[in-house]
Amino acid sequence: MKTLKILNNQKTKNRTKMKTLNKIIISLVFLLTLKAGIVNAQDINWKEVENGKRHFVTLNLGADNSTYYGLTYGYKIGNTSMPLILDASFDLPFGEDVFDDWNARVGLQTKLWSRNNLWWSAKASVVTRKFESEVASLLNFGSSLSTLFGYQKSKWGIAAEFTYNRSEVTKIENRITKDYYPEITDGWYNTAGGNFKIGLQANASIKSTNLFLRFGKTYGQDFKDNPTLPFYARVGISKSF
């Protein structure tokens, strides 16, 4: 009986440790999701695409659970009737160790429909994110899908946007956590989940220079587990040629 009691106590301790380790892993992934929620931006004035512009360079500044800056380059590869923009972006947080956290994207966007000054576009991206702290280093791969519906004149425009940002898999390298829980293991974890962003975008144009302003709200995937700071804002200055 005494041996059986010891075994039961050991099983209880093991279950408690496993629950604690699972909570740590979930917390790390949740932190990554918050840190990596940067908007899947569409900084394209489709009027300029119609006028023959093929290259688009954008400087980005924003706040989305952290303040960040970045650069985006887009290139038109489609035809006039179905314009396609292939773009890549790289964003870094403000701070001392800027390369501890970063967000990189490669995406493809197109104008799905237009009539007079109304237009509708969509963009799909593959996303790579990195987040480092004393607790752990996280390398994440995910995807993002956004759509905009707007009204564009030659000098200004406004649009409503909807974005879904999803995490797929994360490589976790634990650090000081191992000092307290040696059983915790490094490796790849399935981290399926994401968030929604709903907001507005406005732009103003002066010749080939465009200023984009975006703001909105972030929701958890279930619209219940929302981030602590649920709002985002972003400004972009774009040059086309």
N, C-alpha and C positions, 0 to 999 in steps of 0.2 A: 504493500500500500504506500509505503514511504517513497519507494522508487517511482511508482506511478504518479504520485503527487509532484515529485521533482520534474518528471517529464512534462507534465501538464503545465507547470510553471514556466519551463523553458519554452514550450510552444507558445505560451501567452506572450513571453518576452520577444520571441522572434516575430510574432504577428505585429506587435507594437512597433518594433524596429522597421518592419516592412512598410507599415502605414506611414511612419515618419519619413522614410526614404521616398515613398511615393509622393508625399506632400511636398518634399523638397524639390523633386523633379518637376512636379506640376507648377510649383511657384517659379522655378527658373524659366520654364517655357512660357508661363503667363507674363513674366517680366519681359521676355524677348518679344512677345506679341505686342506689348505696350510700346516698347522702344522702337519697334519696326513698323509702326503703323503709318508711315509716310505716304502721302497721297499719290496715287497713280496719275500724275498730272498729264493733261492734254493741252500743251501750250502752242496751239496751232491756230493761226488765223486763216481759215479756209479760203477767204477772198484772195489771199496772197498766193495760195497754191494754184487757184484758178488763173492768176496772173503770171504763172510760170516760175515762181520761186521754188527752188529745190533743196536748199540748205537752211536749217533752222538751229540756231545756237541760243540756249537759254541759261541765264544765271538765276538760281533759285535761292530764296531765303524764306524760312518758315518756322512755325512752332506747332509741334504735334507730339505731346508728351516729352519733347525736348526741343531745344532750338537748334536749327541746322542750316547748312548752306550746301549748295551743290551745283553741278553743271550737267546740262542735257544737250545732246546733239541729235538732230533728226535729219533724215535724207529721204526725199521723195523717190519711190521706185515704181509707183503705179502710173496708169495713164490718166487722161483728163476725166473720163467717165467714171473710173473707179480709182481715185487717188489713194495710194498707200504710203504711209510714212513709217519707215523703220528708224527707231531711235534707241539710244542708250543713255543712262544717267547714273551718276555717282553722287551720293549725299553723305556728308560728315557732320557730326555735332560740333557745336562751339565748345571749347574747353581746351585743356592742356594735352591730354592723350587722345588726339582726334582719331587716330587709326585703331583705337580699341573698339569703337562702335562705327559701323558703316552700313550703307544700304546701296546695293547696285541692282540695276534693272536693265533688261533688254526687252523692248516691246514693239508691237506693230499696231498702228491705228489707221482707221479709214473713215471717210464720210459715207454713211450708209444711205442718206437721203437728203435732198435739199429742194426747196421751192421758194422762189423769190429770195427773201432774206432769212428764211427759216432753214435750219439744218439740224441733222442728227448724226452723231459720230459714236464710235466705239473703239476701245483700246484693250488689248490683252498683253500681259507682261509675264515674264519669268523673273523671279526675285531671289537674290542672295543677300543674306543679312548676317552681320557679325556683332556680337555683344560680349564684352569682357568685363569682369569685376574680380574682386578677391575671392568671391564665392565660386565662380565657374566661368568657363569660356564657352560660348554658344555659337555654332555655325548653323544657320538655318536656310532651307530652300523652300520656296513657296511660289505662289502665283497671285495675279491681281487682274481684275476685270472692271472696267469703268465705262460708263456711257454718259454722253452729254446731249442735251437738247437745248438749242439756243436760237438767238436772233442776232444777225451780224450785218452791220452797215460798214461802209468803207473806213470810217474813223473810230467806231466803237461797237461793242457787242456785249451781250449778257447771256448766260446759260445756266441751267440747272444740271447738277451732276449727281450721279449715283455710282459708288465704288464698292466692290467687295474684295477684301484683301485676305488671303488664306495662307496659313502655314501648313506644310506637308510633312517634313522630316527635319530633325535637328540632331546635330552631333554635340554631345555634352562632354566637356573635360572638367571634372570637378577639381577644386583646389582646397581651400581651408575646410570645406565640408568633410573631407576625408579624415581630418583630425578628430572629428566628433563621431563620424559614422564610417568606419573603415570598410563596411560591407557595400557601400555605395559604389556603383560601377560606371565607368566611362563608356561611351559608345553612341550609337545611333538610336533615336527614339522616334516613334510615330507621334507626331504632334498636330494631327489634323484639327483644324479650327481656324476661326478668323473673326473679322469684324466688318461692319458696314459703315460707310461714310456718305452722308447726304448733305449737300451744300449748294452754294451759288458761286459762279465765276463771272467776273466782269473784265473787259479788256478795252484798252484805248490804243490807237495806232497813230504814229507820226512817221509817214513815209514807210521805211522798211523796219522800223523799230516798234515793238509791241510791249505794252505793260499789262501784265495779268495779275489780278487780285482774286484770291479764292478764300472762302471761309465756310465753315459748316460744323456739323456735329458727328461724333463717332459713337456707334452702338456696338455692343457685343453681338456675337452671332445669333444668340437667342433673344436679343433685345432686353435681356435682364442683367447679365453680368457685364455692365458697361464700365469703361475705364474711369479711374478717379478724375482725370482731366478729360472730359468728353468733347472738348472743342478743339478745332484746328484752324490755322490760318496760314496763308502762303502768298508770297509775291514773287513774280517772275518777270525778268526783263529779257526779251527775245529779239534777236537780230536775224533777219532772213536775207538771203541773197541767191 
